[in-house]
Amino acid sequence: MFKSRVLALLACLGLAACEQAQLQGPIGGGEVFVSEFRSGETVLTGLSTTDETSLIALVGQETFDSYNALQIMALVGLNTFDNPDFDPDTWYVMGVQGGFDYDADGNGLPDQAPIQVFGTVHALVTGEHLNEGGFSITPVTEAAYRYAVEMADGISDEALHDLLDDAAGALVEDTDDDEDVDYDDVIGWNRLLYSQQLLADIDALTSAVAAGASESTIIAAALALFPEAPPEPAPEPEADPEEYFAQFASDVVQLRCGGCHRVGGSASRTRHVLQPTSNRNHIALNTDMYRALVQQEGADYILNKSLGNRHGGGNRLGRFPDDFEILETFLSLLEDG
């Protein structure tokens, strides 16, 4: 079975300008764009990653029905440029926006109902990478992209490459078997093939992108993967629960809980369902949802769940004491209000 998965994926990755987008699983139907990193100018739009519908249109229903689950996982989320002609020495940002995660529960098999992705995953690549293909757009490349945006202001392209090479060691091990860890290993990392080479805990960043969390939340989750990332100061509690939620707690729950506790997520049938940040009323609606849950069950019920007590999603906040404190403060404001 693993051999079939490898052969199917390498069949794509051996083609010119072929890439796969992933979160937990491959992202099908995501909108693809390319922009220049330095200027921000968009140079390509109008493409989408492969999904079930486009694969059937490409190979036919009979052939698609002959694919096993792992072959489908390897063929969803692909993008191929026609006759790519990017400047090989220019740095570009390739992004995949929206679409559907075909393995949101991370079990290695396609979900019966793929889960909608609300955010964008990025990869920082040169025109040479785009012309040759064979890389992936993943939460690992998202982390490196955010790190570069934070650290690369005013440095040369050569220094940028050195910066990314140095950052690679915090994210992955050697994926290309050249006995060296550099940025090629970051863009070469693919969850289907190299899950054992992952060093960083990318769950929080993956959930933030999937939920369409705020830029500040995604940046914080990405930079937290690097040892030099400074700790964030603990927030001071506000008197009004909704104001405190808007300022602090919303980002925490979208990041730590939003991957499952959202419309269409694996916990969408519970009483704890978050409205996405794309909903302009999400602050008020989510505050009211927590208020009702606190009134019904009490704050400790939610806090215990966040630590993995009788919680199908496991321990979400036990490793993040600052985030736990924010949630605890927010819930106590609801109890006192």
Steps between C-alpha positions, in 0.01 A plus 500: 500500500779742585672417172184592307484832683863578425473409132186707451648806668836471329320471166391859557813624667704375204311737269610854431335760720284260699435570869270367773324714763433347843374582849422181692430341163509623141303817420269444206333786315721772650559818301864534394686829468860609458637842594846654517635487854675836495239713320185306588387523138269214398634326190266201468145411603210294367625148575364248750644190665358166393198362681275200443295677234798620297671159523189328365486753217867431425516119516136391476267348757607142434868571552432714806292220654797268458719716724548388857478743791873566513521574130222755538691660789804531274311648205279754678643846566726513197574801284682502167605813312482499121835601349636673812739785429574665835822695553718232664680745728192682633333402827126437473217415739274218388174480691201267507186661638189319622405162359435184699726289720457139390649356822409750773510229770856410402452122479669471161181418311262729308203622704151410380412870519806727452513796739500856370820701538447868583860623488800510267818292511817651347838390369793732436679371190725621220398511137731203449292300749180602320640406159624161618217411742525204733439688825207521744305785660443399862486641855878450504544737203245733662721518811810575292313764299381680815849479646648654186246784496592573863877476460593578138425872474787678328723197438624374165358198318814306582466584868133402483596158369753462783235606752258237372772234501575580864130493593445158342658317793219610730237347271610177332773243467672404174236412238712487185769265639787740431616475864432869553195688631421815303208680342466237228393262776230746609336533159564131433322389817168330430276350769421197284864406453704657779288507815790350699731786396281766661660664803268793576159466664295657220153408635420850626614664177306247292183566699545876474529489121209257467276721713596821321633648823626859515839591356634565850397152613657329201820702533525419872444128437767500228765695688448287811660212307837678495720512813573872470132596501443735798233411754182703484408705810205376702191714432327697770136398554227739390171553683278424201503134386431581135783756488738252663389229259558729201843608620640172631280191526364487145843437352571230758183298443512540121860377506469215753139392446388633163634210296224271632249724681373681191223459246584190299769392747518168680349662815230695315220311679605610847385808688845650447499617137699809406397740229794576266674834502359560152161550670494869588297423814726217617614678819147555631371160383792306647485695828131416528571134424755484785267693731224243445741210549635650823145549628415138419817323610730745678845625404682195641317275256654688204842532663515130580408419141782725379743290705377173346254386769239288312580698187520330163744765379747426779705748701486828307626755756710300746819587311403864468457643851471860378212407271336299778522804728333717235213254460466466878487879540238536227279227650529649847384837362196323357429332833532828689298698245 
